[in-house]
Amino acid sequence: MATQPPIPTVPPIAVPTPTPTQTPEPTTTPARSPMPSPTPTPTPSDDITRNRATTDSWVKVEYQGVDHVIPGEEHDRYNSAPATSGWHFGAPVAPARWGIHTIPLPDEVLVHNLEHGYVNVHYNCPDGCDALVAQLSEVVDIATDVGAKVLMSPYPDMDTRIALTAWTVIDKFDDFDDVRIISFIMAHESSPLAPEANVPR
């Protein structure tokens, strides 16, 4: 029987080991430094959002009731000027609209506003005081812009240049002081002392 020739052995082929490819280092963009926040300049509007304050200059005025009267009807004298409680007109004569008024309003109108939790800001300048009116107007505008019930009007029958009134509370002085005014507004606007403080403006 014929024998088969041996199968030739094929030498192994050396397969080159692949050279690992280098992964490039990730490039990072340096982070920007945050822009510094500007230091805010204090303004009266900043004070409007602060906690309520008190001052020794506020005077508590004796309560005079909540009776309604009609225009022309006589009643007893108010115990302060401007008035802080007592006899007042009903609708549609009162209350007056919030904001700045350029003519005097009767006490009977102003008291109705106070009954609703208003703060009334008054000035008395027989010889004119444009600068003071502008300063007071700025504070009142800031207050009303954030929804506060504040009214401003001239009041010629008082013995100081400036008066602030709330229900049964008054503060009177001569020199403009925005912090003093703002503190009064913060403490007394919508005060629970006012009989109808929950009435919206």
Secondary structure, 3 states (H helix, E strand, C coil): CCCCCCCCCCCCCCCCCCCCCCCCCCCCCCCCCCCCCCCCCCCHHHHHCCCCCCCCCCEECCCCCCCEECCCCCCCCCCCCCCCCCCEECCCCCCCCCEECCCCCCHHHHHHHHHCCCEEEEECCCCCCHHHHHHHHHHHHHHHHCCCCEEEEECCCCCCCEEEEECCEEEEECCCCHHHHHHHHHHHCCCCCCCCCCCCC
